Amino acid sequence: MKKILYLLLCMAIIFNFVACGSKLNGSNDAKTKKVSLESDKIKDDSKENAKTDNTEESKEQNNDEGSKEEKMAELYFSDEQAMYLNKEEVKCSEITAEFLIKKLQEGPKNSKNVSTIPSDLKISLEVKDSTAYVDLDAEVAKKLNGGSSSESMLVYSIVDTLVLNKELGIEKVQFLVDGKIQESINGHLDISGAIKPDLSMIQSK
């Protein structure tokens, strides 16, 4: 009888060990599965964050490209007969009065148009209260070729170019020579007051 009890006791002990081992393995499997799930979640979060970062970067690049979008500025040059002004367009990232004057001095792209401003003439510029103050070097009278027509073309080439580019907000132009207001450049055209554009001088196509 004692032997039977002893065998039963041994079997109970063995059964308990087996059961504990199963529970331990199950617990380890659950922990492993939990760690795996957390790892997968971290990976998914990293992918989502990377996707968000790429989206934001793409938006910033698009905004930069949009801010650098090219604009079209208008320039007015004389025709070959010095009777009318012809419009040319030039691309730029930003339209400024200084840029327009520089482009006028560089001369036209169209061979049928004629430059109105001597390329070596010194010009300073200031915009205040919708008026552009264009200060011409004292040598301007000597540098102009021709009489009243060249004087008129120079003045209205500058005036129409600065005023008709509406983005600048310029309404009129006051000319100065060597920092002073004068009656005229070469005795032909009154420049003592601020001048507005003359649309009748622009040649229609």
Secondary structure, DSSP 8 states (H G I E B T S, - for coil): -HHHHHHHHHHHHHHHHHHHHHHHHHHHHHHHHHHHHHHHHHHHHHHHHHHHHHHHHHHHHHHHHHHT--EEEEEEEEETTSSSEEEEEEEESS--HHHHHHHHHH--SSTTEE--S-TT--EEEEEETTEEEEEE-TTHHHH--SSHHHHHHHHHHHHHHHHHSGGG---EEEEEETTB--S-SSSSS--SS-B---GGGB---
